[in-house]
Amino acid sequence: MAESTLLLLVAGIIAVGVLAQILADRLQVPAIVFYIVAGLVLGQPGLEIITRETFGGALSTVVGFAVAIIVFEGAFHLKVERIRTAPQAALRLVTVGAVLALAGTAVAVRLVFGVSWNLSLVIGSLLVATGPTVVTPILSIVPVRDRVATALEFEGIVNDVTAAILAVVFFQTVLPETAGNGIVRGFVVRLGVGLLFGVVVAGAVYYLLRYVDLSPGDAPRNARLLVLAGALVAFAAANFEATEAGVAAAATAGFLLGNADVPYEAEIEAFKGDLTLLVLAFVFIGLAALLDPAALVEVGVGGLVVVAAIALVIRPALVFLSTAGDRFTRQERTFMSLVGPRGIIPASVATLFAVQFQEAGLVEEANILLGTVFLAILLTAVFEGGLARHLARYLNVIPMRVIIVGGGRVGRSLAERLENRGENVVIVETDESVAQTVRNAGFTAIIGDGTDTELLREAGADNAKTVVAATGDDDANLLVAQLSSSKFDVENVIARANNPDNVDAFEDLGVRTISSSMATAWAIDNQIERPAIAHWMTDVGQSGDVQEVEVTSEEIAGKPVREVGPMLPDACLIALVGKGDYTTAEVPGPDYVVELGDHVTLLGQREAVREGMKLVNPD
């Protein structure tokens, strides 16, 4: 291909990728869906503008460097603090879950195609990977709870590494000339090489960033370029030493640097994020050049059966087993089960293997390998990626955040009750030891001063429905409340007043206030005068629930309470109805007409109240 034509083609791919990203942002659909569609149209299944010969022998090298950047960027964003929010589930997903994915997929391939166990294990190991190339774009437009996002991101990054290395090891057992190589030894050697090069490169880059003058005028730019060079060097050097060890090296270097105290971290993250978007576009559109339509025809219905088994049986089984006993709700576990798309690592490695199979005369094995892997990538990325936001909405796993400033006993007790009701809670705490206690209890904690505007923004104040100022300092609580209302326009702001004398001052400034001493007095009074309701309210979130929700349903608007009541589940009652301001709530009579915009308080059994909320407010 002429140089000018190739240059025009590369520019066109990048342009299509950018347009796909813009379209994805507008439609709130993961960009990978548009990347794959564009690739299929431009590639061999479509117009054949991009083919395997378009880039010649350079394609595998380009894809390799793209993978290095993507994996490094994903690991760079994976902070230790976030991993601690879902430690057990995240670790089980990449151990027990990965083993189940490998074994289950291998069995499915063996039963459907009748191929050798060695080839089945090669395909199974490749399809363990749910890498950052596909998970990150989905999570960027589906803001699920932190524990869900962290578990999926951690799984994707680690499984990309283990899948690539395992696949190489099992692949050697298929080819006659390498069939005697030890599986365990091959895995350990490649993983060790990757970790070693990753640590060395991360250490060198860290030293240069921290202790070498990068030219003050251009220091941020030089830091960005230095980190990029480090990612590529780690990947290439490790791959040179041991095939596919580069993925482990890039992931290790990215994780270490992302969690180190490096200068210009914000600039590096922004630069790597933009670069990754371009690289993702090029890789997924270029993926069409690797796709041989004959391979898809070869696997036929059998390939669809294998993919269905992976997506609908194996993935749900491993997710539910790995997340058992953790804080994940049933809806969150279901979402994680249905969102496990495969990425570019299986595609690039499968293509490399297929070429070697063909050279060895194993044409049928090459087609089954390519067809199954590519079919799994295409179907899981398109369907799971395209439906991810709809699934998240249906399963109610993208709630707005509740921010609690103050991780003491009050803050933790409130967080536990809110999370038991399915809220997405973030606790802001200045004391590192207290924050660690919060994390050990399974909550998301951010260390810092809650009166700092940028820290509140980091905690998610831009997307918060409630901010609770619950520190032991009334001045801090007042400032947090005012910032939340004025800077972030949070709908529901509540402050704790430790000194009862400050309540009037707080409320004069428009801050909803709870006095610690008055709250205690109310609780004691309730135990004396209303012990049954007091005990029931104490256990709210376990079996019973009380929720206030705005009426948006046309189905019940304009109807009196006597007609709306029978429409609710049996164990759900309308306790209060308010017009706009919460201070105007009243116990409605049977003739009270419910209107759009009213705030209805529902009381009853937990699941019944949840169903009632959907009736009152379908959104």
PyMOL commands that set and color helices and strands:
alter all, ss='L'
color gray80, all
select helices_A, chain A and resi 3-27+31-42+56-76+80-83+87-94+96-113+117-126+132-141+146-174+176-178+183-211+216-241+246-258+265-290+293-322+330-338+344-359+363-395+409-420+432-440+453-459+461-463+474-486+500-508+516-529+531-538+561-567+582-584+606-616
alter helices_A, ss='H'
color red, helices_A
select strands_A, chain A and resi 401-405+424-429+444-447+464-469+492-497+512-515+544-550+572-579+598-605
alter strands_A, ss='S'
color yellow, strands_A
deselect
rebuild
show_as cartoon
